[in-house]
Amino acid sequence: MNQSPYGTQQDPNSLGKKVGSAAGRFVKKRTASVAARLVKNVFQKVIGKGIKLLILKTAPIWGSILFILGIAWLAFMLIYAFPRTILEDKLAAATDKIEAFFGFSKEDMKGYEDILDTYKEVASRWDEGLNEFQKQQVQSYEFSWAILAGVDRMRNDPLYYKEDYNGILFPGGGDYIAPPTNYISIYKAAANKFGVDWNVLASIHFHESTYSTFPSGSVSVAGAVGPMQFMPATWEKYKVDGDGDGKMDIMNTADAIYSAANYLRASGYQKNQRKALYAYNHADWYVNMILSTAQQIKNKDLEVENPVDESEGLEEKTTDDQSNESSFFRSKKLLTPKPEETFEALRPIFHWKDSKITTVCKKEVTSTNEQGETVTETVTETTEETVKLLTTADTYEGTYTHTYKWVTESAGNCTITKEVLITIIPPDNFMQPFYDYLESVDIKDKLDIETTLELIALFDERYRLNLEDRESLNTDNYPKIEGSNGWVWPTVSTRITSGFGDRSCEGCSKFHDAIDIGAIKPGVAGDPIFAMADGTVIVSKYSQTAGNMVTIDHGKGVQSRYIHMSARLAKVGDKVKGGDIIGKMGTTGNSTGVHLDFQITINGKKVDPRHYFNM
């Protein structure tokens, strides 16, 4: 390597190599650039346009799919996700409260966590020792576990013990209990802070949860929760820490009262009291009820010695996650549950008589005589079966008496003679045994008795439905209908084969809300069916259970129904007169023999037709 005055010189061969290498790099770079532009142009002009064209062409398909998926997602959220979330919130709130079923603290409930299961197990023994035929006859007298729960709940209700409870029951003043003195300080502190009336807060607290004892449950059917019955969304917007514990709990009484006061103020209470209360519950009757009770509370001028300052919240604190009301409501006279005692006092007692079912069947028997001739003769075979029929049922509602009538029915080549239930005579003083028992356990006040009945119906809907059925047996409560003396008996036969009320046929409904009338000739279809009075046909159809059926609206809340007919001779919209033929007797639908199932409904309630025909 030689030195140059201008610096270090490179070998000519080495320089050529560098120039060649640089040229190569330039060519590669240009080639890559050209290739990139080519690919870009091809993508934009060919592939890009192709994709756009494909998207446009397939838009109706993928657009429809996206639309369907969107609708499906929306339906899922509305039908399943949102309701499930709300239900889970309700169940969570209800579960939290069930631990204090008797209205006391969780500590008081120790040892009774499974009490509801205990009630159900005890009540399930109500029909022990009966055979299947007997059980069929007593279905409607089923003893509900809710009776045990309702009675125990009221017996253990801390509000019930007036000496432990500092409120006042106003005699003749509105059938409500005045607020506990411990709560009055909370009402007044909240009222002062938010500019509302303390007695209005007290009235709301009473009507929404009977001062946090929740006789009708802590979660309403509409989803309102807690002592002041807030909807969860409303609670989130107006919730206030009323007791200063750093928490805002919808189930805490102080928090709920303060939040209610906050909501009333936000709803314009100071300008328009009624409008604010209407916003709380959209019903004029509710506003009137709250204001009426509030006025009565104010008139009594209930005071407390040491009212709580609005800035202090509750003076007393709890240390075991119990709200202050739990401490206040712990009764010194806690009565432990007594399901066995209540069950033995109120369970139904049944009385029976022996009856015979006689079946006579004729059949032809073929034989060969001594001469080898074939001889056919008719042979009659008779069988008898002894059964137990219910005569009286002694229940907590009173004594029901069952009356029977001998009937003979045809069944093919046989005739069956037996006693069938015709009439059930209800108790003279309905529910009197129950009231007597409540008095024996010191539940005497009208409000307490009504609350007990409401609790039972709340716990078990079947109890309420069964009660309505049995109440319909009492004809003393039937309305008087003008013109009913002119009603036409719907058939030529007056032979009742099944009465109104309980019945024991296998597969039948346990309560018969109609009467069955047999054909003039047992087992023979075709007898005419008459409209019992003038009216308009509103139903004329065939159904799997009722067969051919017709319903007539007679006005004034009266309707009649005719089912199991072999033929319908009236159509919807027909104007009929009493005595018009509307069909023929038969045995269509779910029927065991030729008869007419005849029903009368008045103002939505089923009644015994025989009452209006003096039969």
BELDA-V116378 format. One line per field, one symbol per residue. ss: DSSP state (h for helix, s for strand, l for the rest). phi: phi as a letter, one per 30 degrees, with the letter a starting at -180 (. if undefined). A space follows every 10 residues. Layout:
BEGIN
ss=???
phi=???
END
This chain:
BEGIN
ss=llssllssll lhhhhhhhhh hhhhhhhhhh hhhhhhhhhh hhhhhhhhhh hhhhhhhhhh hhhhhhhhhh hhhhhhhhhh hhhhhhhhhh hhhhhhhhll llllllllll llllhhhhhh hhhhhhhlll lhhhhhhlhh hlllhhhhhh hhhhhllhhh llllllllsl llllllslll hhhhhhhhhh hhhhlllhhh hhhhhhhhhl llllllllsl llllslllls lhhhhhhhll llllllllll llhhhhhhhh hhhhhhllll llhhhhhhhh lllhhhhhhh hhhhhhhhhl llllllllll llllllllll lllhhhhhhl llllllllhh hhhhhhllss ssssssssss ssssssssll lllsssssss ssssssssss sssssllsss ssssssssss sllsssssss ssssslllll lhhhhhhhhh lllllhhhhh hhhhhhhhhl hhhhhhhhhh hlllhhhlll lllhhhllll lllllsssll ssllllllll ssllssssll lllllllsss llllssssss ssslllssss sssssllsss ssssslssll llllssllll sssslsllll llllssssss ssllssslhh hhhll
phi=.ccbdckdcc dedddddddd dddddddddd dddddddddd dddddcdedd dedddddcee dddddddddd dddddedddc ddeddddddd dddddddddc edicddddde jbdcdddded ddddddcdic dddddddced cecddddddd dddddcdddd ddddcddbdd dickhbcddd dddeddeddd dddcibcddd ddddedddbh hichdcjdbd ddjdbjechc deddeedcdb ddcicibbcd cdddeddddd dddddddied cbeddddddd adadddeddd dddedddddd hdbbdbdddd dcidddbccb icdddddddd ddcecdebdd dddddcddcc bbbdbccccc bcbdccbcdd diddbcbccc cbbbbcbccd cbbdbddkcc cccbbdbbcc bidcbccadc dcbccdddce ideddddedd cicbdedddd dddddddddb ddeddddddd ddddddcddd cdjddcdcdd bdccddcadd kdacddiddd bccabccddd ceicdjedcc ddadlcdcba acbdddidbb bcccihicbb bbbiddaccb cejdcccejd dclbdabdid bcadacccbb cbhicdbded ddchc
END
